[in-house]
């Protein structure tokens, strides 16, 4: 979530707003009707306010202090803190802001998370936890965890220096591209689980795992951020005194709403919600008021993913069900067990998008895009000729799937049959076949590979060979360049 608007000296700042759905706190510079983080109506958020409140009474009651806090933090853009220069705002949330910064001594980009001074004054316990969890996270070194380089304080600002990931969040991936294919969603969840396993092995809980806290590199590698820095929320209107929970309600396990302590299994539940989100583009439970959401999470069955995932293999559906089990004992007990479960479901199969990224990362003249479960690969050859290839998995059970690589040559006219048969006998790999495309019979170059064992280099070679052969056949038979 980002907020690029800076509050100038003559800007009118309205009262601080908190969205109970996504837990985004912000200072609007004009009357706000919807949350800029998740798009929910703030009228509904206001009605839900009796259920959820920030654990910062002084700040929540004092809109002037909140406005001052916004000025103090936004004024950091272009300024120097310790050995860092804050160049731009990357994201904003209730517990701080993240800036794109430069380490002036090491000449490298980094992400600098800074706690607002007013928050520091109102909640010294959080500051202590921020420091302790920051030090613990700095000990983690894993390809699926955003590295913490340093923690410190300067000019009254407490900060955390983190690895800068030049990509987008998991939430933005789904917003931009829609629900992911089952194999892609499972592969991403497995990579996230591997980072979670490393943390759990080091006795570190995340406490607030959600799509906003997972960044994707430009190569599609997920990296978990913000370990242990979850926001505290006070639940009110209960039979007992108000009680405090930690995290974002939509991703909290049922036991956390029932006064149980956070455990690795509650992190696994949050991972399951992320998996559900990747598969469907929605959350399993999506009430506005936290009291209503709490009842759904504790008592209601998890809604089926079948409407959005018609082709979801049974083993993946069972894996999701285990991770979202109401009882902690029925879930994988830690990230380590979640990795084992996801690996067993996925087998040796890598998701197709990752394979395509690896195959064509350094291949000039190749562009590709996803169309459901099928990928369209557009190639440009020397001399200006172009060809389109398609890469798609078969619809068999996961263990028996094959990968089909194809490219259209030309219409399958009877006049072409004899030369086509002669060409087919000369092809060493793959075959020239006739297929129905949009009601028309066409010649298609086709090659198949076992889905579970195909690698990026095989895909690269096969796509190039199939496309080149299809283009050559089209040129030989028609003299044209339509496909």
N, C-alpha and C positions, 0 to 999 in steps of 0.2 A: 504494500500500500504506500502510495506516495502522495505528497502534497507539495507541489512546486511553488505555491503562492507564498510570498514573503510578506509579512505584515510591515508596511511602511509606517512612518511617523504619523501620517494623517489618516491612516486606515482605521475604520471603525471595527472593533472586534466584538463579537457577540459572546454570549455566555458559553462556557465550555459544554460540549456535547459528548455523550458516551453512547455507543451502540451496544446493547447487551447481546446482540447476535454474534458479531465478530470481535467485540471488545476493543473497537477502535475509538480512541479519544482524540478530539480535535477542536481547534478554535476556528469557527467559521468567520469569514470576512464578509459574509452576506447571509441573510436568513437561510438556513439549510433545512430542506424538507426530507432529504434522504441521506443515508450514511455514504460518504465517498468511498468507504472501503468495500462494503458488500451490497449497497444499493437499496437496503431496507428503509422503509418509511421511518422517520424519526418521531412521528406522532405515535406510532406503535411502540417505538423504543421508549418514549416518555411514559406510556401507560405501563410498560414492563419495568419501569425504573424501581417500583417498590420491591421487585424480586432481586435485583442485582444492583450493587453499589460499589464504587471504587473504595479500596481500603485506604483512602487518603482524605479523611473528613475535612481537614482544613482547606485543602486545595479544592475539593468538590464544592464547598460552601462559599468560596471566595472567587468569583469570576474575574475580579480584578487581578488577583494573584495568578490565575491561569493565563490571563492576557499578558501579564508581565513575563510569565514563563515562556510564552510563545515568542515574545520579542527577544528575550535573552538568548534563546536557542537559535532562532532564525538569523540573528545578527552574527552568528559564527561563520556563515558562508563568506569565504574570502579572507577569513582571519586565520591566525596562527595559534595553535594550542600545543604547548610543549614542542615536540619536534615534528608536528603535523600541520599541514595547510589544508583547511576544509574547502574543497572546491565546489561541491554540489550536494544537494540533498537526495539521498537514495530512497529513504523510507521514513515514515513517521508512525509512532504508536503511542499508547498511553504511558509506556515505561521508558521512553527515550526516542531519540532520532538517530538515524544512521546516515553518515555523510561519506561521499567519495572523497578521500583525502590522499595527500602525498606525504610520504615519509621523507622529510627534507634531508636527512643524513644518508639514507639508503637509496634515495631516488626511485622509489617504487610506489605504485598505487596501493591503496588499502581501503578497507571499510572501517570507519571509526564510529562506534556506538557511544553516544554521550547521554548521560542522565541529566535532565534539567535540574538546575540548582534548587528550584522550589520543591521538587520531588525529594531531593537529598535532604532538605530541611524537614520535610513533613514525615519522612519515613526512613530514619537512620537504620532500621533493621533490614530494609530492602538493600540499602547500600552495602551493608556488611555481607549480605547474601550474594549480592552482585560481585563483590570482590572474591568471596570464597569460591563461588561457582565458576568465575572467570579463571581463577588459578587452576581449578580442577580441569576445566575444558581445555586449558592451554597444554595440559599433559597428553591430550588425545592427538594422535597422528594417524589419520586414516583417509584414504581417497574419497570416502563418502561423508566426510565431516569437514565443515569449514574450519580452517586452522585459526586458532587464537594466538596472536603473536605477542601481545603485551597488554598489561592492565596498569592503569595509573591515575593520577589526579594532578591537574594543573589549573591555575587561575580559578579554583573552585569548581571545576568540571571533572567529574569522574568519567573515565573513558575506557573503552575496550577496543584494541586494535585487532582487526580480523582480516583474513584473506579476502580480497575483492574478487567476487565471482561475476564476471561480465556475461550474465545470462538473464534468465527470467525465473520466477518462482514456479513451483508446481501448480499453484492456483492459476497463474497466468497462462501456463501451457494449456490447461483444460479450457480456460476462457477463450483462448485464441484458436485452438485446434479441435476442441470438442472432446468427448470421451475417447479414451485410448483403446486400442485393440486389446483383447484379453492377454495375449502374450506380452505386448508392450507394457501394459499396466502391471502384470505380474513381475516382469523383469525390473521395472523401476522400483516396485515395492521391495523386491529382493535386495537391490542395491542399498535402499534406505535401511532395510533391516540389518545389513552388514555393518553400516555405520552405527546403528543402535546397539548391535551386539558388542562392538568394540567399547562403547561407552559403558554398557552393563557389566562387561568383564572388568572394567576399571572402577566399578561400583559407583557409576554416575548415572542418574536418571535425567531424562529430558524434561518431563512434566508438562510440556506444551507442544508436542509434535503435531503439526498441521501443515497443509500445503503452503501456507505463507512462510513457514520456517524451513522449507526445503528449496534450495536454489538449484537450477539446472545450468550447467556450463553450455557453451555453444556446441560442444560435442555430445550433449545429452546426458552427461554424468550428473546424478543427483548428489547434492551435498547438504547435510543437515546443519542448521545454524541455531544459535540461541539456546544452548544447553543450559538447563537449570535456571533460566531467567524468566520463568513463567510469571504471569501477572496473578496477584491475589485478588479474589472476589469474595465479597461477603454476601451470603444468602440470608435474606430476611423473610419475615412473615411465616416462620416455622413455629411449631409448637414449643420448641425450646428457644434459648437465646440465639441471636444471630451467630452463625458460624462461618468460618473462613475456609475456602477451598482454593486450590491453585490450578490455573490453567484456563483454557478456553472451553466454555461449557459444551459446545457441539462435539468436542473431541475427548471429553472426559468419560472415563469408564464408570459403569453403574456404582461400583463400590466407593468411588470418590465422592459421590453425592450422599453416601451413607456413613460418612465420618471415618472411613478407613484411610490409612496412609497410602500415599503413592508407592507403587512397586514397579519392577520391570514389566509385570503383566499388565499394568495400567498403561504403560508406554506402548505395549503391543496392541492394546485396544485402539489407541489413537492411530497406530500404524494401519490397523484394519479399516478405520474410518477413511484414512487417506487412500487406501486400496479401493474402497467402495466409490470414493469420489473420482478416482482415475477411470474406473469402469463405467460410471454412469453420468458424471458431470453434476451430481447432486449429493447431498448429505443424507444419511439414513434417517436422521431425525432433524426436523427443521422448524421447531416451534419458535415463536418470537419471545415469549416470556420464559425466563429460566425455570420457574416453578413448573410450567407445562412441559418444557423440555426434559426436566428431571424425571417427571412421571413417565414420559415416553421411553427414556433411556433405561429406566429401572424395570419397567413392566411390559412394554410393548415389544412384539417380535420385530426383528429387523426386516424392513420391507424388501421384497424380492428385487434382484437386479435383472431379472429375465426380460422385462419390457425394453430395456436398453441394450441388453447383452444376450440376444437370441442364440448366438453361437458359442456362449461361454461353456467350456468343457466342465463336466461334472466335478473333476478333481479341483479345479480352480474355485468353483462355487463352494465346495466343502472347505477348502482352505480359508476362504473369506468368512464362512460361517464360524469356523473355529476361532479366528482372530477376534470376532465380534461377539463371542459368547458372553452372556450375562455373568456367568460365574468365572472368576479369575482362574480357578483350578482347571477349567475346561479349555483355557487358552494356552498357547505356547507361553511358558513361564518367563521367558526373557527374549531379548533380541537373538540370542544364540539359537534357541529352539525355533523361533520364527524363521530364521535363515534355513534351518534344516527342513522345515515344512515346505517353504517356498521352493527350495532347491529340488525337493522330491517331486513337487508338482511340475516344475519347469523342466526338470531333467537337464540335459546338456544343451537345450535349445536357447539360443540367444534371440532377443526380439529383433524383428526385421528392420526396424528403424535404426537401431544401433549398428547392425551389419551394413546397412546402406551408407550410414555416416562414415564408417570405417572404410568401406569400399571406394567411395568417391570423394573423400575429403580433399585429396590432392589431384583429382582428375579434371583437367580443363575441359570446358565444353559440355559438362554434364550437369543437369538440374533435375531434381526429383521432388515429388509431392505425394501426399497420401490421399487416397480416395476410399474411405472405409478401411477394409482390410487389404486393398490393393494399392500398390505404389506405381505411379507413372514416372518413368525415367526418360527425360528428353536429352537427346545427344545431337551434337553438331560435329560433322566430319570435315576433313580438309576438302576444299573445293566448294564449301557452302551447303552441301547436302545435309539433310536432317532426318532423324528417325526417332520414333517413340517406342520404347520397350515397356512391358508391364511385368511386375514382380508380385506374385500373390501366393498365399498358402492354399493348399487344398482344404476341403471341409471335412476331412476324416477326423477321427479321434486324435488327440494330441500326439500320442505315441506313433501313429501311423501316417502322420501328415507328410506331404511332399511340398516342395517349393516349385512353382511353375513360372518360368521366365519365357515370355513370348513377345513377338513383334509382328505387326501386320505387314504383309508384302504388297498385295494388290487384290483386286476382285478375282474370284476363282471362275474365270470364263473358260468355256470348253476349249477355246482355241489355245489356252495356255497349258492344258492338261499334259500333253506329251512332253514338252520341255520341262515342266515341273517335275514329272516322274523321273526324268533323266537327272535333273539336278539333285533330287532327293537321294538317289543312289550314290551320289558322290559326297554327301554330307557325312562327316565322321561322328559328330556329336549332335544330338537333337534330331529334329525331323521337320519336314515341311508338311503341314496338315491343312485341312479345310475346316473352317469354323464359321458359325453363323454370328455375325456382328450387326446389330441393329437391322435385322431382317435381310441382310445381304451375305452371300457366301463369299468368303475371302480366303486367300492363302495366308497361312500364319507360320512363322518359324517358332518352334517350341522346344524347350529343354526342361528337364525335371531333375530335381535333386532331393535326397532325403532331408526333410526339414530339420531333424534333430542334429544332424552332423555337418550341414553346410556351413562354410565359413565365409568371411568377407571377401577373401581373394577369389574364391570360386564364384561368388556372385558377380564380382567385378569382371572377371574373364568371360563368364557366360553371357552377361548383359551385353558386353562389347561384341562378342562373337555373334550372338543371335541378332543384334541390331545391324551389324555390318552385313551379315548374310541376307537379312530381310531387305536391306536397302539395295544390295547388289542384285537380288532377284527382281525387285521392283524395277530397277533401272534396265535390266536385261529384257524383261518381258514387256514392259510398258514404255520405257524411256522417260517416265515421269518421276516426280518426287513428292507424292501426296502424304506419305506416312512417316 
